[in-house]
Amino acid sequence: MKALMYVALILDALCAVLLTAIVLLQSGKSAGLSGAIAGASESFMSKGGSKSWDAKLAKATKWFGLAFVVLTLVSVILTRSVLGQ
């Protein structure tokens, strides 16, 4: 049971680091307006590519967020059962 607790804790920490990285990789919601004001020229192909990349990152954020919450709850339950509290 102790090994399972350590596996859950390691997966939880890894999920937290990946979730933080995914959130930091996303572009801000105001990036489109500042790019238009600054005169950033984007071709048609790069515009669609960035939207699909942002959509993939948004979907990954939801899944990794859910995994983080579930792993945190599982690790708390396992830790309490191992330590006998």
C-alpha positions as CSV (number, residue, x, y, z in Angstrom):
1,M,0.0,0.0,0.0
2,K,2.9,2.3,0.7
3,A,4.3,1.8,-2.8
4,L,1.0,2.8,-4.3
5,M,0.9,5.9,-2.2
6,Y,4.4,6.9,-3.5
7,V,3.3,6.3,-7.1
8,A,0.2,8.4,-6.6
9,L,2.3,11.2,-5.1
10,I,4.9,11.1,-7.9
11,L,2.2,11.1,-10.5
12,D,0.4,14.0,-8.8
13,A,3.6,16.1,-8.7
14,L,4.3,15.3,-12.3
15,C,0.8,16.2,-13.3
16,A,1.1,19.5,-11.4
17,V,4.3,20.4,-13.2
18,L,2.8,19.5,-16.6
19,L,-0.3,21.5,-15.9
20,T,1.7,24.5,-15.0
21,A,3.7,24.2,-18.2
22,I,0.6,23.8,-20.3
23,V,-1.0,26.9,-18.8
24,L,2.1,29.0,-19.4
25,L,2.3,27.9,-23.0
26,Q,-1.1,29.2,-23.8
27,S,-1.4,32.6,-25.4
28,G,-3.3,35.2,-23.5
29,K,-6.9,36.2,-24.5
30,S,-5.7,39.7,-25.4
31,A,-2.9,38.5,-27.7
32,G,-5.1,39.0,-30.8
33,L,-5.9,42.6,-30.0
34,S,-2.3,43.6,-29.1
35,G,-1.1,41.9,-32.3
36,A,-3.6,43.8,-34.4
37,I,-2.6,47.1,-32.8
38,A,1.2,46.4,-33.1
39,G,0.7,45.5,-36.7
40,A,1.7,41.9,-36.5
41,S,1.2,40.3,-39.8
42,E,0.0,36.7,-39.8
43,S,-0.7,34.7,-42.9
44,F,-3.9,32.7,-43.2
45,M,-2.2,29.4,-42.6
46,S,-0.4,30.5,-39.4
47,K,-3.6,31.9,-38.0
48,G,-5.4,28.6,-38.3
49,G,-2.5,26.8,-36.9
50,S,-2.3,28.9,-33.8
51,K,-6.0,28.5,-33.1
52,S,-5.8,24.8,-33.4
53,W,-2.6,24.8,-31.1
54,D,-4.5,27.0,-28.6
55,A,-7.5,24.7,-28.8
56,K,-5.3,21.6,-28.1
57,L,-3.6,23.4,-25.2
58,A,-7.0,24.3,-23.8
59,K,-8.2,20.7,-24.0
60,A,-5.0,19.5,-22.5
61,T,-5.5,22.0,-19.6
62,K,-8.9,20.6,-18.9
63,W,-7.7,16.9,-18.9
64,F,-4.6,17.6,-16.8
65,G,-6.6,19.7,-14.4
66,L,-9.1,16.8,-13.9
67,A,-6.2,14.3,-13.6
68,F,-4.5,16.6,-11.0
69,V,-7.7,16.8,-8.9
70,V,-8.4,13.1,-9.0
71,L,-4.7,12.2,-8.2
72,T,-4.7,14.6,-5.3
73,L,-7.8,13.1,-3.8
74,V,-6.4,9.6,-4.3
75,S,-3.1,10.5,-2.8
76,V,-4.8,12.0,0.3
77,I,-7.0,8.9,0.8
78,L,-4.0,6.6,0.4
79,T,-1.8,8.7,2.7
80,R,-4.5,8.7,5.4
81,S,-4.9,4.9,5.1
82,V,-1.2,4.2,5.3
83,L,-0.5,6.6,8.2
84,G,-3.7,5.4,10.0
85,Q,-5.3,8.7,10.6
